[in-house]
Amino acid sequence: MKVKFKKIGFILTFWALANIAWAQNLAFITNQLENTVSVIDTTSKSVIKTIEVGDKPAGVIASFDNKHVYISNPGNQEINVIDTDSLEVVKTIKLGQAPLAMTLSHDNQTLFVADWYMNRVFSINTQSLEIENQYEVGKSPSGLAISSDDKLLFVANKNNNSVMFIDIDSGKIQSEIQVGTAPFGITVDYSKQLLYTVNVQSEDVTVIDIKNAKVINSFPVDTFPYIVSIDEAHNQLFVTNKRDNSVSVVDRTTFKEIKKIEVGEFPEGINIHPDGQSIYVANWFDGTVSVIDTNTLEVTDTIETGEGSRAYGQFIIER
C-alpha cells in the first residue's frame, strides 16, 4: 500500500508541475524600430525569444483563448499571426495602408483592424484570413475596442476628436461622441460598462457611459497620455504619459490621481498582469519594459527588450 501511495503522490506532483509549466504568462512587446517582437516570461521577467515580424510593428492583440497573438505592421501593411506554442509567425495578412489598432470578437472569430491612413476599420475572418467587411470611420482611427456582447465597435478618431459607436452587423454609426483633443487609446471597463478615451493633446481622459452613449466625466493626466489599463482588484486606473516618462495612477471611482510613477522614457503600451499584482509598461525611447507593483505602486523591475518598444494593445497571455 505504501508503494501505491508513493506512486500516486509522484503522479500528482508531476501533474501539478506540468500544469504550472503550462500556465506560463508571456508578454509580447512590439519593437517598432527593429521589426521584432520580444517575448517576456513574466515569471523570470526575462526575454525568452525575439521574433522577426513585419515593418514598423506597433499594435498587438492576444486572442481570448491565448493561442494566437496578432501584430500590426503599418510599415509594410500587414498583420502577422504568432502561434503562442511555437512562438513563430504562422500566418500573414496583407491589408490597407497603415494598420495600427486592433481588437477581437470574444469568440476569436473576427479580427478588427483600424487603418490610420484609409480612415476605415477592416473585419477579418481569423480562419480564412479573408476581409469580411469594411467600416468607414473618422480621420486617423487610432483606438479600437469591442462591446462585451460583440455587437458594437468603439473607434477613437484622433483627428475628429470623437469616438464612434458602430453597429457591427449593419455597419451603421449609432453615435459619434465628441471627447478631448486627439483621442488615441480607448479601453472598455466591462464591469462598469464605461469607456476610457485618452486624449493626447488635451492631456486628459474622457469617461463615456456605454449604455447612454454620453460623456459622464473627464480627468486630467500628464503630457501626451497614451492609453489606460484597468486594475479592478485595487479599483485603480493606470495611464501612460508618454512625454512625461510617467504613469498616472487614478482612483477608478472618484477619478482623482493617487500617484504618479516614474518609468522609462516615452512609455506607451500598458497591460495589467493576469494575477493583478503587477502592471507592465513598454517604454519606446528606452527599449525597455517597466514592471510596477500594484500594491506598492513602485517600479520593481526593468526588462530590456528592443528598440522602439511600443506594445499598443493587449499583449499579455497565459499559455
Secondary structure, DSSP 8 states (H G I E B T S, - for coil): -HHHHHHHHHHHHHHHHHHHHHS-EEEEEEETTTTEEEEEETTTTEEEEEEE-SSS--EEEE-TTSSEEEEEETTTTEEEEEETTTTEEEEEEE-SS-EEEEEE-TTS-EEEEEETTTTEEEEEETTT--EEEEEE--SSEEEEEE-TTS-EEEEEEGGGTEEEEEETTT--EEEEEE-SSSEEEEEEETTTTEEEEEETTTTEEEEEETTTTEEEEEEE--SSEEEEEEETTTTEEEEEEGGGTEEEEEETTT--EEEEEE-SSSEEEEEE-TTSSEEEEEETTTTEEEEEETTTTEEEEEEE--TTB--EEE-EEE-
